[in-house]
């Protein structure tokens, strides 16, 4: 009994210390300087509120996937969620990704990862991306995000006439996906070692208590996207 109590205390201390020391910076896209929203045309600003690892549930995935007219395929990702000490009884401060589910090809990788994260099948990326772009056309929030009516029209012209087969997806589309699906999406950009939050109600993120929100977590590295299934808790 005493040994079990000591183990519990040790796990709690390790979890708390690692969470504090390994807390990763979280940013949001605060400004787009051109209708072509590539990384060199955007600015990010750090957020001061706390952020957590709380992935959406299988029930949410199933309901959302079916609401899109798609078939849900449940996949059990490798995760720490089954560990009694690391389950949802303790809030998981957002740290660096430790386990991911890979999406093989680079083209359309963001939407393939989103398709996998939501429906358990990456092959639905075209359907999901098409629905997001249709919704984007009437989004006042995305128009404000791009900064002007002219930029917004140019962006829509690019997406409607461009070859999306070879386009991995943009920050505007990720934000549009978050708005359309009504879910927060975190993307860990390995090159800059930082998380970027995408959520409706842009840019008013600091007033939100993210501790109670369930989100989708992706990692972006070398123009390839991955579904994050667990985060690091130890060095």
Secondary structure, DSSP 8 states (H G I E B T S, - for coil): -HHHHHHHHHHHHHHHHHHHHT---EEEEEEE-SSS--GGGEEEEE--S--B--B--HHHHHHHHHHTT----------STT-TTSSTTS--B---EEEEEE---STTHHHHHHHHHHHS-GGGHHHHHHHHHHHHTT-HHHHHHHSSHHHHHHHHHHHHHS-GGG----HHHHHHHHHHHT-EEEEEETTTTEEEEE-SSTT--TTS-GGG--EEEEEEETTEEEEEEEE----
